[in-house]
Amino acid sequence: MAGTAVRRRLTWQVAKVTAVTVETASVRTITLDVPGWPGHQAGQHVDIRLTDEDGYVAERSYSIASAPGEPVALTVERLDDGEVSPYLTDELRAGDDLELRGPIGGYFVWEPDDGGPLLLLAGGSGVVPLRSILRHRERTGSTVPVRLLYSSRTLNDVIYRNELDIPTAGVEVIQTLTRHQPPGWAGYARRVDAALLAEVAWPAAAMPLTYVCGPTSFVEAVSQDLVQSGYRPERVKTERFGGTGGT
Ligand SMILES: Cc1cc2nc3c(=O)[nH]c(=O)nc-3n(C[C@H](O)[C@H](O)[C@H](O)COP(=O)(O)OP(=O)(O)OC[C@H]3O[C@@H](n4cnc5c(N)ncnc54)[C@H](O)[C@@H]3O)c2cc1C
């Protein structure tokens, strides 16, 4: 039984795109109908495989943006010089087929029983798996306290902006805009560093469970700062999206 489930997860299958939603100028959420989807955990990802007419294949990983129990959704940021992301954000339409395998990953996941308090740290599209965690918390009625610190370049780059603006009991959303801030901006206006973490992160003595996700350089700098401030390394989970970031 377990063997069948694992084989199924690692087998490529064809999903149908049911909707493509605009999040920002360069970010789209792609909702999928995946036949026989076995279910996923908050924080897991899938692999996507594109094959062109000449048989050239490109594979990339994308976090699952939706909560367990919701249709599988991926949120993809277009990298203008990228191979795969421009196709997913600009070409893909509802009704198209998309090859994927998953769900994948058992480390960067959160279940209500894992407890908290939760510290979620996102750089750019790194917010995607953290959104799945937030929705999972909400849907399961968990009351674990959460702080999300989310770094974007500008307000227009904030993904899930409307959703994050909705006040949710026990969830604090703290935003920083690193490149440009609109008039009257009440959030932070600098990159996430040790000083900013000291202001917004839970004290180390609270033994927070931390998820850091985004460009590799962001994840490495932030997780190092947290551990240096006394966070226990085994409670700081990291997911690197690649690239050097800029968030
Ligand atoms: C586990 C996992 C989950 C991921 N989840 C998501 C997700 O939810 N949403 C999402 O948009 N991306 C996600 N990514 C990143 C994604 O897999 C691709 O790397 C990204 O879409 C770029 O692919 P590309 O083919 O367009 O660019 P490529 O052709 O691979 O690269 C183009 C250029 O961009 C640089 N680059 C590559 N990746 C990044 C990056 N993430 N940031 C900045 N520069 C980069 C490369 O160095 C290169 O110069 C995830 C990665 C991993 C490993």
The ligand as a Gaussian input file, in Angstrom:
#p B3LYP/6-31G(d) Opt

LIG

0 1
 C       11.840000      23.039000      -3.866000
 C       11.690000      24.240000      -4.774000
 C       10.476000      24.902000      -4.821000
 C       10.313000      26.013000      -5.660000
 N        9.121000      26.659000      -5.668000
 C        8.939000      27.733000      -6.454000
 C        7.700000      28.447000      -6.440000
 O        6.771000      28.113000      -5.692000
 N        7.568000      29.510000      -7.273000
 C        8.584000      29.919000      -8.103000
 O        8.393000      30.900000      -8.853000
 N        9.787000      29.280000      -8.116000
 C        9.976000      28.184000      -7.334000
 N       11.172000      27.517000      -7.368000
 C       12.199000      27.933000      -8.364000
 C       11.921000      27.182000      -9.689000
 O       12.197000      25.792000      -9.512000
 C       12.823000      27.658000     -10.832000
 O       14.168000      27.624000     -10.411000
 C       12.482000      29.070000     -11.285000
 O       11.132000      29.126000     -11.742000
 C       13.432000      29.484000     -12.437000
 O       13.300000      28.559000     -13.477000
 P       13.531000      29.035000     -14.981000
 O       13.635000      27.798000     -15.811000
 O       12.525000      30.041000     -15.377000
 O       14.917000      29.792000     -14.914000
 P       16.367000      29.154000     -15.268000
 O       16.486000      29.012000     -16.742000
 O       16.567000      27.937000     -14.430000
 O       17.312000      30.304000     -14.691000
 C       17.380000      31.600000     -15.284000
 C       18.262000      32.502000     -14.472000
 O       17.660000      32.813000     -13.203000
 C       18.474000      32.409000     -12.106000
 N       17.560000      31.801000     -11.136000
 C       17.122000      30.502000     -11.089000
 N       16.219000      30.340000     -10.104000
 C       16.063000      31.553000      -9.515000
 C       15.239000      32.034000      -8.448000
 N       14.388000      31.239000      -7.786000
 N       15.330000      33.354000      -8.122000
 C       16.162000      34.198000      -8.773000
 N       16.952000      33.790000      -9.798000
 C       16.917000      32.497000     -10.160000
 C       19.476000      31.455000     -12.646000
 O       20.673000      31.545000     -11.924000
 C       19.601000      31.949000     -14.100000
 O       20.515000      33.027000     -14.180000
 C       11.377000      26.434000      -6.509000
 C       12.607000      25.763000      -6.448000
 C       12.763000      24.683000      -5.600000
 C       14.100000      23.975000      -5.561000

